[in-house]
Structures are given as C-alpha cells and as structure tokens.
Amino acid sequence: MLVVQHMPPGFTRSLAERLASRSLLSVREASDGEPVEPGHVLIAPAGVHMKVRRRGSRVKVWLDEEPRAALHKPRRTS
C-alpha cells in the first residue's frame, strides 16, 4: 500500500511510526528505490513525489522533486 498525502516536512516520519505502532502491517516512510511488497505500507516523505517503477518483476518507489511547480506537494523548507 502506498500513501501519498499533503503533509508538512517532519510529519510523515512520525505518522509512519505512529501507524506502525498500531498496525499489524509494516508501516514506514518510503526511501528511494524501496520495493513495493504485499503487507507493507510506504508513506511518501513530505516535499517529494512518490512514483512507481517496474524493473522486471520488481516494483520500486522512486522519490523525485519533479515537477517542481506541482501544486500538490508541500515545499521543502530549509
């Protein structure tokens, strides 16, 4: 399961940790190149797009800032 939600930076990791503590499923904030697997929930980190790529029989997430002008992702703050 993939979760993409408009959230401020810093919130997605704590959300994943909170959901993981209350779920029978594995829940975590996604990392670039991480495989999509049954029974696992990946939450898109704030400020990036989470895309999906198939490589042979494997499906992996791809985190990317493009398109930068998209309105449907929070901006990263530094």
MODELLER restraints for C-alpha pairs under 7 A, 6 or more apart:
rsr = mdl.restraints
at = mdl.atoms
rsr.add(forms.Gaussian(group=physical.xy_distance, feature=features.Distance(at['CA:1:A'], at['CA:40:A']), mean=6.28, stdev=0.5))
rsr.add(forms.Gaussian(group=physical.xy_distance, feature=features.Distance(at['CA:1:A'], at['CA:41:A']), mean=4.70, stdev=0.5))
rsr.add(forms.Gaussian(group=physical.xy_distance, feature=features.Distance(at['CA:1:A'], at['CA:42:A']), mean=6.38, stdev=0.5))
rsr.add(forms.Gaussian(group=physical.xy_distance, feature=features.Distance(at['CA:2:A'], at['CA:41:A']), mean=5.80, stdev=0.5))
rsr.add(forms.Gaussian(group=physical.xy_distance, feature=features.Distance(at['CA:2:A'], at['CA:42:A']), mean=5.00, stdev=0.5))
rsr.add(forms.Gaussian(group=physical.xy_distance, feature=features.Distance(at['CA:2:A'], at['CA:43:A']), mean=6.05, stdev=0.5))
rsr.add(forms.Gaussian(group=physical.xy_distance, feature=features.Distance(at['CA:3:A'], at['CA:42:A']), mean=6.15, stdev=0.5))
rsr.add(forms.Gaussian(group=physical.xy_distance, feature=features.Distance(at['CA:3:A'], at['CA:43:A']), mean=4.69, stdev=0.5))
rsr.add(forms.Gaussian(group=physical.xy_distance, feature=features.Distance(at['CA:3:A'], at['CA:44:A']), mean=6.16, stdev=0.5))
rsr.add(forms.Gaussian(group=physical.xy_distance, feature=features.Distance(at['CA:4:A'], at['CA:43:A']), mean=6.17, stdev=0.5))
rsr.add(forms.Gaussian(group=physical.xy_distance, feature=features.Distance(at['CA:4:A'], at['CA:44:A']), mean=5.24, stdev=0.5))
rsr.add(forms.Gaussian(group=physical.xy_distance, feature=features.Distance(at['CA:6:A'], at['CA:72:A']), mean=6.84, stdev=0.5))
rsr.add(forms.Gaussian(group=physical.xy_distance, feature=features.Distance(at['CA:6:A'], at['CA:73:A']), mean=5.66, stdev=0.5))
rsr.add(forms.Gaussian(group=physical.xy_distance, feature=features.Distance(at['CA:6:A'], at['CA:74:A']), mean=6.21, stdev=0.5))
rsr.add(forms.Gaussian(group=physical.xy_distance, feature=features.Distance(at['CA:7:A'], at['CA:46:A']), mean=5.75, stdev=0.5))
rsr.add(forms.Gaussian(group=physical.xy_distance, feature=features.Distance(at['CA:7:A'], at['CA:74:A']), mean=6.53, stdev=0.5))
rsr.add(forms.Gaussian(group=physical.xy_distance, feature=features.Distance(at['CA:8:A'], at['CA:46:A']), mean=5.90, stdev=0.5))
rsr.add(forms.Gaussian(group=physical.xy_distance, feature=features.Distance(at['CA:8:A'], at['CA:74:A']), mean=6.24, stdev=0.5))
rsr.add(forms.Gaussian(group=physical.xy_distance, feature=features.Distance(at['CA:9:A'], at['CA:46:A']), mean=4.95, stdev=0.5))
rsr.add(forms.Gaussian(group=physical.xy_distance, feature=features.Distance(at['CA:9:A'], at['CA:47:A']), mean=6.68, stdev=0.5))
rsr.add(forms.Gaussian(group=physical.xy_distance, feature=features.Distance(at['CA:9:A'], at['CA:76:A']), mean=6.49, stdev=0.5))
rsr.add(forms.Gaussian(group=physical.xy_distance, feature=features.Distance(at['CA:12:A'], at['CA:29:A']), mean=6.58, stdev=0.5))
rsr.add(forms.Gaussian(group=physical.xy_distance, feature=features.Distance(at['CA:12:A'], at['CA:43:A']), mean=6.89, stdev=0.5))
rsr.add(forms.Gaussian(group=physical.xy_distance, feature=features.Distance(at['CA:12:A'], at['CA:45:A']), mean=5.67, stdev=0.5))
rsr.add(forms.Gaussian(group=physical.xy_distance, feature=features.Distance(at['CA:12:A'], at['CA:46:A']), mean=6.22, stdev=0.5))
rsr.add(forms.Gaussian(group=physical.xy_distance, feature=features.Distance(at['CA:13:A'], at['CA:29:A']), mean=5.51, stdev=0.5))
rsr.add(forms.Gaussian(group=physical.xy_distance, feature=features.Distance(at['CA:16:A'], at['CA:27:A']), mean=5.68, stdev=0.5))
rsr.add(forms.Gaussian(group=physical.xy_distance, feature=features.Distance(at['CA:16:A'], at['CA:28:A']), mean=4.85, stdev=0.5))
rsr.add(forms.Gaussian(group=physical.xy_distance, feature=features.Distance(at['CA:16:A'], at['CA:29:A']), mean=5.77, stdev=0.5))
rsr.add(forms.Gaussian(group=physical.xy_distance, feature=features.Distance(at['CA:16:A'], at['CA:43:A']), mean=6.65, stdev=0.5))
rsr.add(forms.Gaussian(group=physical.xy_distance, feature=features.Distance(at['CA:17:A'], at['CA:28:A']), mean=6.54, stdev=0.5))
rsr.add(forms.Gaussian(group=physical.xy_distance, feature=features.Distance(at['CA:19:A'], at['CA:27:A']), mean=6.49, stdev=0.5))
rsr.add(forms.Gaussian(group=physical.xy_distance, feature=features.Distance(at['CA:20:A'], at['CA:26:A']), mean=6.05, stdev=0.5))
rsr.add(forms.Gaussian(group=physical.xy_distance, feature=features.Distance(at['CA:20:A'], at['CA:27:A']), mean=4.77, stdev=0.5))
rsr.add(forms.Gaussian(group=physical.xy_distance, feature=features.Distance(at['CA:25:A'], at['CA:39:A']), mean=5.64, stdev=0.5))
rsr.add(forms.Gaussian(group=physical.xy_distance, feature=features.Distance(at['CA:25:A'], at['CA:40:A']), mean=5.84, stdev=0.5))
rsr.add(forms.Gaussian(group=physical.xy_distance, feature=features.Distance(at['CA:25:A'], at['CA:41:A']), mean=6.94, stdev=0.5))
rsr.add(forms.Gaussian(group=physical.xy_distance, feature=features.Distance(at['CA:26:A'], at['CA:39:A']), mean=6.65, stdev=0.5))
rsr.add(forms.Gaussian(group=physical.xy_distance, feature=features.Distance(at['CA:26:A'], at['CA:40:A']), mean=4.78, stdev=0.5))
rsr.add(forms.Gaussian(group=physical.xy_distance, feature=features.Distance(at['CA:26:A'], at['CA:41:A']), mean=5.99, stdev=0.5))
rsr.add(forms.Gaussian(group=physical.xy_distance, feature=features.Distance(at['CA:27:A'], at['CA:40:A']), mean=6.02, stdev=0.5))
rsr.add(forms.Gaussian(group=physical.xy_distance, feature=features.Distance(at['CA:27:A'], at['CA:41:A']), mean=4.60, stdev=0.5))
rsr.add(forms.Gaussian(group=physical.xy_distance, feature=features.Distance(at['CA:27:A'], at['CA:42:A']), mean=6.02, stdev=0.5))
rsr.add(forms.Gaussian(group=physical.xy_distance, feature=features.Distance(at['CA:28:A'], at['CA:41:A']), mean=6.49, stdev=0.5))
rsr.add(forms.Gaussian(group=physical.xy_distance, feature=features.Distance(at['CA:28:A'], at['CA:42:A']), mean=5.40, stdev=0.5))
rsr.add(forms.Gaussian(group=physical.xy_distance, feature=features.Distance(at['CA:28:A'], at['CA:43:A']), mean=6.21, stdev=0.5))
rsr.add(forms.Gaussian(group=physical.xy_distance, feature=features.Distance(at['CA:29:A'], at['CA:42:A']), mean=5.57, stdev=0.5))
rsr.add(forms.Gaussian(group=physical.xy_distance, feature=features.Distance(at['CA:29:A'], at['CA:43:A']), mean=4.68, stdev=0.5))
rsr.add(forms.Gaussian(group=physical.xy_distance, feature=features.Distance(at['CA:29:A'], at['CA:44:A']), mean=6.10, stdev=0.5))
rsr.add(forms.Gaussian(group=physical.xy_distance, feature=features.Distance(at['CA:29:A'], at['CA:45:A']), mean=6.09, stdev=0.5))
rsr.add(forms.Gaussian(group=physical.xy_distance, feature=features.Distance(at['CA:30:A'], at['CA:42:A']), mean=5.03, stdev=0.5))
rsr.add(forms.Gaussian(group=physical.xy_distance, feature=features.Distance(at['CA:30:A'], at['CA:43:A']), mean=5.51, stdev=0.5))
rsr.add(forms.Gaussian(group=physical.xy_distance, feature=features.Distance(at['CA:30:A'], at['CA:44:A']), mean=5.56, stdev=0.5))
rsr.add(forms.Gaussian(group=physical.xy_distance, feature=features.Distance(at['CA:30:A'], at['CA:45:A']), mean=6.50, stdev=0.5))
rsr.add(forms.Gaussian(group=physical.xy_distance, feature=features.Distance(at['CA:32:A'], at['CA:61:A']), mean=6.06, stdev=0.5))
rsr.add(forms.Gaussian(group=physical.xy_distance, feature=features.Distance(at['CA:32:A'], at['CA:62:A']), mean=5.12, stdev=0.5))
rsr.add(forms.Gaussian(group=physical.xy_distance, feature=features.Distance(at['CA:32:A'], at['CA:63:A']), mean=5.20, stdev=0.5))
rsr.add(forms.Gaussian(group=physical.xy_distance, feature=features.Distance(at['CA:33:A'], at['CA:60:A']), mean=5.46, stdev=0.5))
rsr.add(forms.Gaussian(group=physical.xy_distance, feature=features.Distance(at['CA:33:A'], at['CA:61:A']), mean=5.32, stdev=0.5))
rsr.add(forms.Gaussian(group=physical.xy_distance, feature=features.Distance(at['CA:33:A'], at['CA:62:A']), mean=5.60, stdev=0.5))
rsr.add(forms.Gaussian(group=physical.xy_distance, feature=features.Distance(at['CA:34:A'], at['CA:60:A']), mean=5.33, stdev=0.5))
rsr.add(forms.Gaussian(group=physical.xy_distance, feature=features.Distance(at['CA:34:A'], at['CA:61:A']), mean=5.57, stdev=0.5))
rsr.add(forms.Gaussian(group=physical.xy_distance, feature=features.Distance(at['CA:35:A'], at['CA:59:A']), mean=5.76, stdev=0.5))
rsr.add(forms.Gaussian(group=physical.xy_distance, feature=features.Distance(at['CA:35:A'], at['CA:60:A']), mean=4.14, stdev=0.5))
rsr.add(forms.Gaussian(group=physical.xy_distance, feature=features.Distance(at['CA:35:A'], at['CA:61:A']), mean=6.39, stdev=0.5))
rsr.add(forms.Gaussian(group=physical.xy_distance, feature=features.Distance(at['CA:36:A'], at['CA:59:A']), mean=5.57, stdev=0.5))
rsr.add(forms.Gaussian(group=physical.xy_distance, feature=features.Distance(at['CA:36:A'], at['CA:60:A']), mean=5.35, stdev=0.5))
rsr.add(forms.Gaussian(group=physical.xy_distance, feature=features.Distance(at['CA:36:A'], at['CA:61:A']), mean=6.78, stdev=0.5))
rsr.add(forms.Gaussian(group=physical.xy_distance, feature=features.Distance(at['CA:44:A'], at['CA:50:A']), mean=5.76, stdev=0.5))
rsr.add(forms.Gaussian(group=physical.xy_distance, feature=features.Distance(at['CA:46:A'], at['CA:74:A']), mean=6.37, stdev=0.5))
rsr.add(forms.Gaussian(group=physical.xy_distance, feature=features.Distance(at['CA:47:A'], at['CA:73:A']), mean=5.74, stdev=0.5))
rsr.add(forms.Gaussian(group=physical.xy_distance, feature=features.Distance(at['CA:47:A'], at['CA:74:A']), mean=4.88, stdev=0.5))
rsr.add(forms.Gaussian(group=physical.xy_distance, feature=features.Distance(at['CA:47:A'], at['CA:75:A']), mean=5.09, stdev=0.5))
rsr.add(forms.Gaussian(group=physical.xy_distance, feature=features.Distance(at['CA:47:A'], at['CA:76:A']), mean=4.99, stdev=0.5))
rsr.add(forms.Gaussian(group=physical.xy_distance, feature=features.Distance(at['CA:48:A'], at['CA:63:A']), mean=6.15, stdev=0.5))
rsr.add(forms.Gaussian(group=physical.xy_distance, feature=features.Distance(at['CA:48:A'], at['CA:64:A']), mean=5.56, stdev=0.5))
rsr.add(forms.Gaussian(group=physical.xy_distance, feature=features.Distance(at['CA:48:A'], at['CA:65:A']), mean=4.94, stdev=0.5))
rsr.add(forms.Gaussian(group=physical.xy_distance, feature=features.Distance(at['CA:48:A'], at['CA:73:A']), mean=6.63, stdev=0.5))
rsr.add(forms.Gaussian(group=physical.xy_distance, feature=features.Distance(at['CA:49:A'], at['CA:63:A']), mean=5.66, stdev=0.5))
rsr.add(forms.Gaussian(group=physical.xy_distance, feature=features.Distance(at['CA:49:A'], at['CA:64:A']), mean=5.27, stdev=0.5))
rsr.add(forms.Gaussian(group=physical.xy_distance, feature=features.Distance(at['CA:49:A'], at['CA:65:A']), mean=5.90, stdev=0.5))
rsr.add(forms.Gaussian(group=physical.xy_distance, feature=features.Distance(at['CA:50:A'], at['CA:61:A']), mean=6.34, stdev=0.5))
rsr.add(forms.Gaussian(group=physical.xy_distance, feature=features.Distance(at['CA:50:A'], at['CA:62:A']), mean=5.75, stdev=0.5))
rsr.add(forms.Gaussian(group=physical.xy_distance, feature=features.Distance(at['CA:50:A'], at['CA:63:A']), mean=4.77, stdev=0.5))
rsr.add(forms.Gaussian(group=physical.xy_distance, feature=features.Distance(at['CA:50:A'], at['CA:64:A']), mean=6.63, stdev=0.5))
rsr.add(forms.Gaussian(group=physical.xy_distance, feature=features.Distance(at['CA:51:A'], at['CA:61:A']), mean=5.58, stdev=0.5))
rsr.add(forms.Gaussian(group=physical.xy_distance, feature=features.Distance(at['CA:51:A'], at['CA:62:A']), mean=4.96, stdev=0.5))
rsr.add(forms.Gaussian(group=physical.xy_distance, feature=features.Distance(at['CA:51:A'], at['CA:63:A']), mean=6.24, stdev=0.5))
rsr.add(forms.Gaussian(group=physical.xy_distance, feature=features.Distance(at['CA:52:A'], at['CA:59:A']), mean=6.78, stdev=0.5))
rsr.add(forms.Gaussian(group=physical.xy_distance, feature=features.Distance(at['CA:52:A'], at['CA:60:A']), mean=5.77, stdev=0.5))
rsr.add(forms.Gaussian(group=physical.xy_distance, feature=features.Distance(at['CA:52:A'], at['CA:61:A']), mean=4.59, stdev=0.5))
rsr.add(forms.Gaussian(group=physical.xy_distance, feature=features.Distance(at['CA:52:A'], at['CA:62:A']), mean=5.80, stdev=0.5))
rsr.add(forms.Gaussian(group=physical.xy_distance, feature=features.Distance(at['CA:53:A'], at['CA:59:A']), mean=5.64, stdev=0.5))
rsr.add(forms.Gaussian(group=physical.xy_distance, feature=features.Distance(at['CA:53:A'], at['CA:60:A']), mean=5.41, stdev=0.5))
rsr.add(forms.Gaussian(group=physical.xy_distance, feature=features.Distance(at['CA:53:A'], at['CA:61:A']), mean=6.24, stdev=0.5))
rsr.add(forms.Gaussian(group=physical.xy_distance, feature=features.Distance(at['CA:53:A'], at['CA:62:A']), mean=6.79, stdev=0.5))
rsr.add(forms.Gaussian(group=physical.xy_distance, feature=features.Distance(at['CA:54:A'], at['CA:60:A']), mean=6.39, stdev=0.5))
